[in-house]
Amino acid sequence: MIPLHIQNHFRSNPSASLVPMGPSVTIRSSAFGFGLRVCPGRHFVDSSLFFSVSCILSVFHVGPPKDELGNEIPVASKDSGTNSRYG
């Protein structure tokens, strides 16, 4: 049996693509649509975006700054505590 929302494909039926919003809905999944109107290229985009960002970040060196002699300069953490979750 053909589902009702596919039988009459000449009429718009927005309720056919609605899914209940629950804990499984995240920002990542909501960017690509829901139900029958979900983006077919979402896995490709997710993989290519990860690949692009990781290639860009691979050229950077993340570490403490160094002086003219190549010694690491100690960095003092100056946190006011306003952005801290605990404390």
C-alpha distances in whole Angstrom, upper triangle without the diagonal:
4,6,9,12,10,9,13,15,18,19,20,18,21,19,16,19,21,21,24,27,29,31,29,29,32,34,33,30,30,32,29,26,23,19,18,21,23,25,25,28,29,30,32,34,35,36,38,40,41,42,44,45,47,48,50,51,52,55,57,59,58,61,65,67,70,73,76,77,73,73,70,71,70,68,68,65,66,63,64,61,59,56,56,54,56,60
4,6,8,7,6,10,11,15,15,17,15,18,17,13,16,18,19,22,26,27,30,27,27,30,32,31,27,27,29,26,23,20,17,15,18,20,22,22,25,26,28,30,31,32,34,36,37,38,40,41,43,44,46,48,49,50,53,54,57,56,59,62,65,68,71,73,74,71,71,68,69,68,66,66,63,64,61,62,59,57,54,55,52,55,58
4,6,6,6,9,11,14,14,14,12,14,13,10,12,15,16,19,22,24,27,24,24,27,29,28,24,24,26,23,20,17,14,12,15,18,21,20,24,25,26,29,30,30,33,34,35,37,39,40,41,43,45,46,47,49,51,52,55,54,57,60,62,66,69,71,72,69,69,66,67,66,63,63,60,61,58,58,56,54,51,51,49,52,55
4,5,5,7,9,12,11,12,10,12,11,9,12,14,16,19,22,24,27,26,25,28,29,29,25,25,27,24,21,18,15,13,16,19,22,22,26,26,28,30,31,32,34,36,37,38,40,42,43,44,46,47,48,50,53,54,56,55,59,62,64,67,70,73,74,70,71,68,68,67,64,64,61,61,58,59,56,54,51,52,49,52,55
4,6,6,7,10,9,9,7,9,9,6,9,12,14,17,20,23,26,24,23,26,26,26,23,22,23,21,17,15,12,10,12,15,18,19,23,23,26,28,28,29,32,33,34,35,37,38,39,41,43,44,45,47,50,51,53,53,56,59,61,64,67,69,71,67,68,65,65,64,61,62,58,58,56,56,54,51,49,49,47,50,53
4,6,5,9,10,10,9,12,12,9,11,14,16,20,23,25,28,25,24,27,28,27,24,23,24,21,18,16,13,10,13,16,18,18,22,23,25,27,28,29,31,32,33,35,37,38,39,41,43,44,45,47,50,51,53,53,56,59,61,64,68,70,71,68,68,65,66,65,62,63,60,60,57,58,56,53,50,51,49,52,55
4,6,9,10,11,11,14,14,12,14,17,19,23,26,28,31,29,28,31,32,31,27,27,28,25,22,20,17,14,16,19,22,22,25,27,29,30,31,33,35,36,37,39,41,42,43,45,46,48,49,51,53,55,57,57,60,63,65,68,71,73,75,71,72,69,69,69,66,66,63,64,61,61,59,57,54,55,53,55,59
4,6,6,9,9,12,13,11,14,17,20,23,26,28,32,30,28,31,31,31,28,26,27,25,22,20,17,15,16,20,22,22,26,27,30,31,32,33,35,36,37,39,41,42,43,45,47,48,49,51,53,55,57,57,60,63,65,68,71,73,75,72,72,69,69,69,66,66,63,63,61,61,59,56,54,55,53,56,59
4,6,7,8,12,13,11,13,16,19,22,25,28,31,29,27,29,29,29,26,24,25,22,19,18,16,13,14,17,19,19,23,24,27,28,28,30,33,33,34,36,38,39,40,42,44,44,46,48,50,52,54,54,57,60,62,65,68,70,72,69,69,66,67,66,63,64,61,61,59,59,57,55,52,53,51,54,57
4,7,9,12,15,13,15,18,21,25,27,30,33,31,29,31,31,31,28,26,26,24,21,20,18,15,16,19,21,22,25,26,29,30,30,32,35,35,36,38,40,40,42,44,45,46,48,50,52,53,56,56,59,62,63,67,70,72,73,70,71,68,68,68,65,65,62,62,60,60,58,56,53,54,53,56,59
4,6,10,12,11,13,16,19,22,25,28,31,29,27,30,30,30,27,25,25,23,20,19,17,15,15,19,21,22,25,26,29,31,31,32,35,36,36,38,40,40,42,44,46,46,48,50,52,53,56,55,59,61,63,66,69,71,73,70,70,67,67,67,64,64,61,61,58,58,56,54,51,52,51,54,57
4,6,9,9,11,13,16,19,21,25,28,26,24,26,26,26,23,21,22,20,17,16,15,13,12,16,18,20,23,24,27,28,28,29,32,33,33,35,38,38,39,41,43,43,45,47,49,50,53,52,55,58,59,63,66,68,70,67,67,64,64,63,60,61,57,57,54,55,53,50,47,49,47,50,53
4,6,6,8,10,13,16,18,22,25,24,22,24,24,25,22,20,21,19,16,14,12,11,12,15,18,20,23,23,26,28,28,29,32,33,33,35,37,37,38,41,42,43,44,47,49,49,52,51,54,57,59,62,65,67,69,66,66,63,63,62,59,59,56,56,53,53,51,48,46,47,45,48,51
4,5,6,7,11,13,15,19,22,21,18,21,21,22,19,16,18,16,13,11,10,10,10,13,16,18,21,21,24,26,25,26,29,30,30,32,35,35,35,38,40,40,41,44,46,46,49,48,51,54,55,59,62,64,66,63,63,60,60,59,55,56,52,52,49,49,47,44,42,43,41,44,47
4,5,5,8,11,13,17,20,19,17,20,21,22,19,17,19,17,14,11,10,10,11,14,17,20,23,22,25,27,27,27,30,32,31,33,36,36,37,39,41,41,42,45,47,47,50,49,52,54,56,59,63,65,67,63,63,60,60,59,56,56,52,52,49,49,47,44,42,43,40,43,46
4,6,8,12,14,17,20,19,17,20,21,22,18,17,19,17,13,10,8,7,9,12,16,17,21,20,23,25,25,26,29,30,30,32,34,35,36,38,40,41,41,44,46,47,49,48,51,54,56,59,63,65,66,63,63,60,60,59,56,56,53,53,50,50,48,46,43,44,41,44,48
4,6,10,12,15,18,16,14,17,18,18,14,13,15,13,9,6,5,5,6,9,12,14,18,17,20,22,22,22,25,27,26,28,31,31,32,34,36,37,38,40,43,43,45,44,47,50,52,56,59,61,63,59,59,56,56,55,52,53,50,49,47,47,45,43,40,41,38,41,45
4,7,9,12,15,14,12,15,16,17,14,12,15,13,10,7,6,8,9,11,14,17,20,18,21,24,23,23,26,28,27,29,31,32,32,34,37,37,38,40,43,43,45,44,47,49,51,55,58,61,62,59,59,56,55,54,51,51,48,48,45,45,42,40,37,38,36,39,42
4,6,9,12,11,10,13,15,16,12,11,14,14,10,7,6,10,11,11,15,17,20,18,20,23,23,22,25,27,26,27,30,32,31,33,36,36,37,39,42,42,44,42,45,48,50,53,57,59,61,57,57,54,54,52,49,49,46,46,43,43,41,38,36,36,34,36,40
4,6,10,10,9,13,15,16,13,12,16,16,13,10,10,13,14,14,18,20,23,20,22,25,25,24,27,29,28,29,32,33,32,34,37,37,37,40,43,42,44,42,45,47,50,53,57,59,61,57,57,53,53,51,48,48,45,44,41,41,39,36,34,34,31,34,37
4,7,8,6,9,12,14,11,10,14,15,12,10,11,15,15,15,18,20,22,19,21,24,23,22,25,27,26,26,30,31,30,32,35,35,35,37,40,39,41,39,42,44,46,50,53,56,57,54,53,50,50,48,45,44,41,41,38,38,35,33,30,30,28,31,34
4,5,6,9,12,14,12,12,15,16,14,12,13,17,18,17,19,22,23,20,21,25,24,22,25,28,26,26,30,31,30,31,34,35,34,36,39,39,40,38,40,43,45,49,52,55,56,53,52,48,48,46,43,43,39,39,36,36,33,31,29,29,26,28,32
4,5,7,11,13,11,12,15,17,16,14,16,19,20,18,20,22,23,20,21,24,23,21,23,26,25,24,28,29,28,29,32,33,32,34,37,36,37,35,37,39,42,46,49,52,53,50,49,45,45,43,40,40,36,36,33,34,31,29,26,26,23,25,29
4,6,10,11,9,10,13,14,13,12,13,17,17,15,17,19,20,16,17,21,20,18,20,23,22,22,25,27,26,27,30,31,30,32,35,35,36,34,36,39,42,45,49,52,52,49,48,45,45,43,41,40,37,38,35,35,32,31,28,28,25,27,31
4,7,8,6,7,10,11,10,9,12,15,15,13,15,17,18,15,16,19,18,16,20,22,20,21,24,25,24,26,29,29,29,31,34,34,35,33,36,38,41,44,48,51,52,48,48,44,44,43,40,40,37,37,34,34,32,30,27,27,25,28,31
4,5,5,6,9,11,11,11,14,17,16,14,15,17,17,14,15,18,16,14,17,20,18,18,21,22,21,22,26,26,25,28,31,30,32,30,32,35,37,41,44,47,48,45,44,41,41,39,36,36,33,33,31,31,29,27,24,24,22,25,29
4,6,5,6,9,10,12,15,18,16,14,14,17,17,13,15,17,15,13,16,18,16,16,20,20,19,21,24,24,23,26,29,28,30,28,31,33,35,39,42,45,46,43,43,39,39,38,35,35,32,32,29,30,28,26,23,24,22,25,29
4,6,6,7,10,11,15,17,15,12,12,14,13,10,11,14,11,9,13,15,12,13,17,17,16,18,21,21,21,24,26,26,28,27,30,32,35,38,41,44,45,42,42,39,39,38,35,35,32,33,31,32,30,28,25,25,24,27,30
4,5,6,7,8,11,13,12,9,10,12,12,9,11,14,12,11,14,16,15,15,19,20,19,21,24,24,24,27,30,30,32,30,33,36,38,42,45,48,49,45,45,42,42,41,39,39,36,37,34,35,33,31,28,28,27,30,33
4,5,5,7,11,13,11,9,10,13,14,11,13,16,14,13,17,18,16,18,21,21,21,23,26,26,26,29,31,31,33,32,35,38,40,43,46,49,50,47,47,44,44,43,40,40,37,37,34,35,33,31,28,29,27,30,33
4,6,9,13,14,12,9,9,12,12,9,12,14,11,11,15,15,14,16,19,19,18,21,23,23,24,26,29,29,31,30,33,36,38,41,44,47,48,45,45,42,42,41,39,39,36,36,34,35,33,31,28,29,28,31,34
4,7,10,11,9,6,5,9,9,6,10,12,10,10,14,15,14,16,19,19,19,22,24,24,25,27,30,30,33,32,36,38,40,43,47,49,50,47,47,44,45,44,41,42,39,40,37,38,37,35,31,32,31,34,38
4,7,9,6,4,6,10,11,9,13,15,13,14,17,18,18,20,22,23,23,25,27,28,29,31,34,34,37,36,39,42,43,47,50,52,54,50,51,48,48,47,44,45,42,42,39,40,38,36,33,34,32,36,39
4,6,6,5,8,11,13,11,14,17,16,16,19,21,20,22,25,26,26,28,30,31,31,34,36,37,39,38,41,44,46,49,53,55,56,53,53,50,50,49,46,47,44,44,41,42,39,37,34,35,33,36,39
4,5,6,10,11,14,13,15,18,18,18,21,23,23,24,27,28,29,30,33,33,34,36,39,40,42,41,44,47,49,52,56,58,59,56,56,53,53,52,49,50,47,47,44,45,43,41,38,38,36,39,42
4,6,9,10,13,13,16,18,18,19,22,23,24,25,28,29,30,31,33,34,35,37,40,41,43,43,46,49,51,54,57,60,61,58,58,55,55,54,52,52,49,50,47,48,46,44,41,41,39,42,46
4,6,9,12,12,15,16,16,17,20,21,21,23,26,26,27,29,31,32,33,35,38,39,41,41,44,47,49,52,55,57,59,55,56,53,53,53,50,50,48,48,45,46,44,42,39,40,38,41,45
4,6,9,8,11,13,13,14,17,18,18,20,22,23,24,26,28,29,30,32,34,35,38,37,41,44,45,49,52,54,55,52,52,50,50,49,47,47,45,45,43,44,42,40,36,37,36,39,42
4,5,6,9,10,10,11,14,15,15,18,19,20,21,23,25,26,27,29,32,33,36,35,39,42,43,46,50,52,53,50,50,48,48,48,45,46,44,44,42,43,42,40,36,37,36,39,42
4,6,8,9,10,12,13,14,16,18,19,20,22,23,25,26,28,29,32,33,36,36,39,43,44,47,51,52,54,50,51,48,49,49,47,48,45,46,44,46,44,42,39,40,38,41,45
4,6,5,6,9,10,11,12,14,15,16,18,20,21,22,24,26,28,30,33,33,36,39,41,44,47,49,50,47,48,45,46,46,44,45,43,44,42,44,42,41,37,38,37,40,43
4,5,5,6,9,10,10,12,14,15,16,18,20,21,22,24,27,28,31,30,34,37,39,42,45,47,48,45,45,43,43,43,41,42,40,40,39,40,39,37,34,34,33,36,40
4,5,5,6,9,10,11,12,14,16,17,18,20,21,22,25,27,29,29,32,36,38,41,44,46,47,43,44,41,42,42,40,42,39,40,39,41,39,38,34,35,33,36,40
4,5,5,6,8,10,10,12,14,15,16,18,20,21,23,25,28,28,32,35,37,40,43,45,46,42,43,41,42,42,40,42,40,41,40,42,40,39,35,36,35,38,41
4,5,5,6,8,10,10,12,14,15,16,18,20,22,24,26,27,30,33,35,38,41,43,44,41,42,39,40,40,38,39,37,38,37,39,37,36,33,34,33,36,39
4,6,5,6,9,10,11,12,14,16,17,18,21,22,25,24,28,31,33,36,39,41,42,39,39,37,38,37,35,37,35,36,34,36,35,34,30,31,30,33,36
4,5,5,6,9,10,11,12,14,15,16,19,21,23,24,27,30,32,35,38,40,41,37,38,36,37,37,35,37,35,37,35,38,36,36,32,32,32,34,38
4,5,5,6,9,10,10,12,14,15,18,19,22,23,27,30,32,34,37,39,40,36,38,35,37,37,35,37,35,37,36,38,37,36,33,33,33,36,39
4,5,5,6,8,10,11,12,14,16,18,21,21,24,28,29,32,35,37,38,35,36,33,34,34,32,34,32,33,32,34,34,33,29,30,30,33,36
4,6,5,6,9,10,11,12,15,16,19,19,22,25,27,30,33,35,36,33,33,31,32,32,30,32,30,32,31,33,32,32,28,28,28,31,34
4,6,5,6,9,10,10,13,15,18,19,22,26,27,30,33,34,35,32,33,31,32,33,31,33,32,34,33,36,35,34,31,31,31,34,37
4,6,5,6,9,10,12,14,17,18,22,25,26,28,32,33,34,31,32,30,31,32,30,33,31,33,32,35,34,34,30,31,31,34,37
4,5,5,6,9,11,12,14,15,19,22,23,26,29,31,32,29,30,27,28,29,27,29,27,29,28,31,30,30,26,27,28,31,33
4,5,5,6,9,10,13,13,17,21,22,24,28,30,30,27,28,26,27,27,26,28,27,29,29,32,31,31,27,28,28,31,33
4,6,5,7,10,13,14,18,21,22,24,28,29,30,26,28,26,28,29,27,30,29,31,31,34,34,34,30,31,32,34,37
4,5,6,8,11,13,16,20,20,22,25,27,28,25,26,25,26,27,25,28,27,29,29,32,32,32,28,29,30,33,35
4,5,6,8,9,13,16,17,20,23,25,26,23,24,22,23,23,22,25,24,26,26,29,29,29,26,26,27,30,32
4,6,8,10,13,17,18,20,23,24,25,21,23,21,23,24,23,26,25,28,28,31,31,32,29,29,30,32,34
4,7,10,13,16,16,18,21,22,23,19,21,20,22,23,23,26,26,28,29,32,32,33,30,30,32,34,36
4,6,10,12,13,15,18,19,20,17,19,17,18,20,19,22,22,24,25,28,29,29,26,27,29,31,33
4,6,9,10,12,15,17,18,14,15,13,15,17,16,19,20,22,24,27,28,29,26,26,28,30,31
4,7,9,12,15,18,18,15,15,13,14,14,13,16,16,19,20,24,24,25,22,23,25,26,27
4,7,9,13,16,16,13,12,9,10,11,10,14,14,17,19,22,23,25,22,22,24,26,27
4,7,10,13,14,11,10,6,7,7,7,11,12,15,17,21,22,24,22,22,25,25,26
4,7,10,11,9,8,6,6,8,8,12,14,16,19,22,24,26,24,24,27,28,28
4,7,8,5,5,4,5,9,10,14,17,19,22,25,27,29,28,28,31,31,32
4,5,5,6,7,6,10,12,15,18,21,24,27,29,31,30,30,33,34,34
4,6,8,10,10,14,16,19,22,24,27,31,33,35,34,34,37,38,38
4,6,9,11,14,17,20,23,26,29,32,34,36,35,35,38,38,38
4,6,9,12,15,19,21,24,27,30,32,34,33,33,35,36,36
4,6,9,12,16,19,22,25,28,30,32,31,31,33,33,33
4,6,9,13,15,18,21,25,26,29,27,27,29,30,30
4,6,10,13,15,18,22,24,26,25,25,28,28,28
4,6,10,13,16,19,21,23,23,22,25,25,24
4,6,9,12,16,17,20,19,19,22,22,22
4,6,9,13,15,17,17,17,20,20,19
4,6,10,11,14,13,13,16,16,15
4,7,9,11,12,12,16,16,15
4,5,8,8,8,12,12,11
4,6,8,8,12,12,10
4,5,5,8,9,7
4,6,8,10,9
4,6,9,9
4,6,6
4,6
4
